[in-house]
Structure formats: C-alpha cells, structure tokens
Amino acid sequence: MQGKQFRLATDNYMGSLPQSNQLTDNWIDFFIQQRLLPQVKLAVNRQLPEPVQVKQFFGHRSIDIAMTTLFGGFDNLFYESYNYHYRLPVNYRQQWKVCNLYPLLIHLNLFGKSYLADIVHTIARY
C-alpha cells in the first residue's frame, strides 16, 4: 500500500504500548512525533501500558527493513536481493539505526534499561 501522507485511520498499539497515528505530511515529523517522542515520554514517566493487539500503519519502508537488523539481521543475500528489487538509499545503514530507535524505545519501556545504552549511543551519533 502507498499513500502521500503518513498515518492510519485509528490509533493502535505496538505490543502493549499505545501507538498514535495522527495524519502527517512529512515522514520525519511522523516518526519523531508519533513514534519516538511518545516512547521517550513513557520511558521518562514510567507509565504502565495496557495490553492490546498490534496494528500496522502507513510509514516509511526503511522501518521494516531496519527491524530485520535489530537483533542480528539476516543473511547478506536477503539484503542484496532486497536492494536488487528496491534500491536502498546511500545512507541506509545510518537510516536504519535511526529507524530502530522506535523498537528500542518499545523494548526499553517493556523490558527495562538494558536497551538504554543503544538508544543513547544512536541519539548521540545522529
């Protein structure tokens, strides 16, 4: 699916954590406002989420491919094949690190501070 704007018709959840999907014209604003900042606020406030089903959203394709690298990645053939069919941007490795801030923040809020060092390192670097 494709769209000119980033969003989903309703808010939903990532695991048991709330996930906002407000209409945004710009991918970077959507990612920061709808994904990263709510998780940072949750980590700071240490609020308790309620469990609900996971849902999808219209977002940048790098989010999905970046997620494959979060806990080890796949064989290099997977990424070569992906690149053959859908060209990766020149800065894809850096882009993926930033994209993985969201799932790392989710893991920080769900499972604790063992994910904090990776988050701090990525923010400091980019």
N, C-alpha and C positions, 0 to 999 in steps of 0.2 A: 504494500500500500504506500501511496505517496500523498503528500499534501504540501501546500505552500506555507502553512503555519504549523506550529508545534503545539500539541495538546491531545487530550482525549475528552470525550463528551462529559465524563464524570471523573471525579477524584477516585482513587483506588488505593491499593496497598502494595508494598514491597515486603513480602513476608508478612509480619505482623505490624509493620510500621506504615503510618499514613503516607500517601503519595499524592501531592497536588498536581493537577493537570490543567491549570489556567491557560487560556489562549495567549500565545506569544508569537510575534512575527519573526523573532530572531532566536536562532538555536542557542547561542551563548547565553542570552538572558534567560531563556527557558531552563537551561541546565543549571545555571547559578541560582536563580530564584525558586524554581520548582523542585530541584533535586538537592543541590549541595547545602544551601542555607537552612532549609528545614531540618536536615540531619545534623548540621553543626549546632543549631539551637537545641535540638533534642539532646545531643551529647552534653552540652553545657548545662541544661536544665535537668537532665536525667529523669525525664518524664517516662511514665510506663505506658507503652502502647497496648492496644487491644488486638488480639489475633483475628485476622480476616484473610480471605483468599487473595492471591497475587493476580494482578491485571497488567495488560500491556498499555502502550501509549505510542503516539507518533513522535519519533525522535530521530536523532542522527544515527546513521548506520554504524558509526565508529563505536557507539556504546556496546552493541552486541559483539562485535569482533574483539574489542578491548577486553570484554569479560572473559573471553577464552584464554587470556594470558594471566588472569588474576592469580590463579593457583597452579601455575606450572606451564600452562599452554598445551598446544597440540604439536604434532609432528610438523616440521617445516614444510612438508608437501601440502598440508592444509592451507597455510598462508600463501604459498606460491600459487596454488590453484585459485584461491580467493582473489589474489592480485591479478591473475590472468583474466578472470571474468569481470572483475570490478576493481579497477585500478586504485591502489592505495595512494593517499597523498604523500608528498615528500617527507613531511614531518609526522608520519603516522605513529612512530614509537612514542614521541612526546605526547601526541594527541591521546593515545591510549592510556598513558599514565594519568593524564588529567581526567579522562572519562572514568577511570577506575576509582576516582575519589568517591563517587557516589556509593558503589557497593562496599568500599572500605568503611565509609561512614555508617552504612547499614550494619556491617559486622561489628563496628565499634559499639554501636547502640544496642545490638542484640547480645553480643558475646564478650564485651569488655575491652580493656585498654591495650591488649596485645596488638591491636591494629593501629594504635595511635602513632607509633614511630613512622610507619609507611605514609600515613596521612601528612604528618608534619614535614617529612622529607620531600614529598611531592609538592606541597604548597610552597615550601622554601625554594625549591628548584624552579618552579614555573610561575 
